[in-house]
Amino acid sequence: MSTKKKQEPESIIREIKRKTRRKYTSEEKTRIVLEGLHGESSIADVSRKTFLEACKKRLTGDTVREADATAVKDHRAENEALKQVFAEWSLENQVLKKP
């Protein structure tokens, strides 16, 4: 028998929504507000349109996302660690090749 606490469906859905929430850049937010202030459409309409366009892209497989600062830092740290391992292997290889 599992000792894990069973989650309620509502909490699972909330967690999924929280993790998959779209984060708009400041440029996108500014564009939405300016379009709404321009009077051609309401901000809600512009936001809805932007949301639907993003949904279409995701459903067609266009899942490219901008990396956030944490992801960039993590990738840089991993890159440095891999460089260090490569350097160590390279030195070991040179030592083993010497007569």
C-alpha positions in Angstrom: 0.0 0.0 0.0 1.4 3.4 -0.9 2.1 5.9 1.8 1.7 8.9 -0.6 -1.2 11.2 0.1 -3.8 11.1 -2.8 -4.2 14.5 -4.3 -7.7 15.8 -5.2 -8.3 16.4 -8.9 -8.8 20.1 -8.3 -5.4 20.5 -6.8 -3.8 18.4 -9.6 -5.4 20.7 -12.2 -4.3 23.8 -10.3 -0.8 22.6 -10.2 -0.8 21.8 -13.9 -2.2 25.2 -14.7 0.5 26.9 -12.5 3.3 25.0 -14.2 2.1 25.6 -17.7 1.0 29.3 -17.3 2.2 31.4 -20.2 4.6 34.2 -19.2 4.4 37.3 -21.4 7.4 39.4 -22.0 7.3 43.1 -21.3 7.2 43.8 -25.0 4.1 41.6 -25.4 2.4 43.2 -22.5 3.1 46.7 -23.8 1.8 45.7 -27.3 -1.4 44.3 -25.8 -2.0 47.4 -23.7 -1.3 49.8 -26.5 -3.6 47.9 -28.9 -6.3 48.1 -26.3 -5.7 51.9 -25.6 -5.7 52.6 -29.3 -9.4 51.8 -29.3 -9.4 49.2 -32.1 -10.1 46.4 -29.6 -10.5 46.0 -25.9 -7.6 44.7 -23.9 -9.6 41.5 -23.2 -10.1 40.9 -26.9 -6.4 41.5 -27.7 -5.4 39.2 -24.8 -7.9 36.5 -26.0 -6.5 36.7 -29.5 -2.9 36.5 -28.3 -3.8 33.5 -26.1 -5.6 31.7 -29.0 -2.6 32.3 -31.3 -0.3 30.8 -28.6 -2.6 27.8 -28.2 -2.5 27.2 -32.0 1.3 27.3 -32.0 1.5 24.8 -29.1 -1.0 22.4 -30.7 0.9 22.5 -34.0 4.1 21.6 -32.2 5.8 25.0 -32.1 7.0 24.7 -28.5 10.0 27.0 -28.5 10.2 29.0 -25.3 12.5 31.7 -24.1 14.8 30.5 -21.3 14.4 32.2 -18.0 17.4 33.4 -16.0 17.4 30.3 -13.8 17.6 28.0 -16.8 20.4 30.0 -18.3 22.4 29.9 -15.1 21.8 26.1 -14.8 22.9 25.5 -18.4 26.0 27.6 -17.9 26.9 25.7 -14.7 26.4 22.4 -16.5 28.5 23.6 -19.4 31.4 24.6 -17.1 31.2 21.2 -15.4 31.3 19.4 -18.7 34.3 21.5 -19.8 36.1 20.6 -16.6 35.4 16.9 -17.2 36.6 17.1 -20.8 39.8 18.9 -19.7 40.5 16.2 -17.1 40.0 13.4 -19.7 42.1 15.2 -22.2 45.0 15.4 -19.7 44.6 11.8 -18.7 44.7 10.9 -22.4 47.9 12.8 -23.0 49.6 11.2 -20.0 48.6 7.7 -21.2 49.9 8.4 -24.7 53.4 9.4 -23.4 56.1 6.7 -23.9 
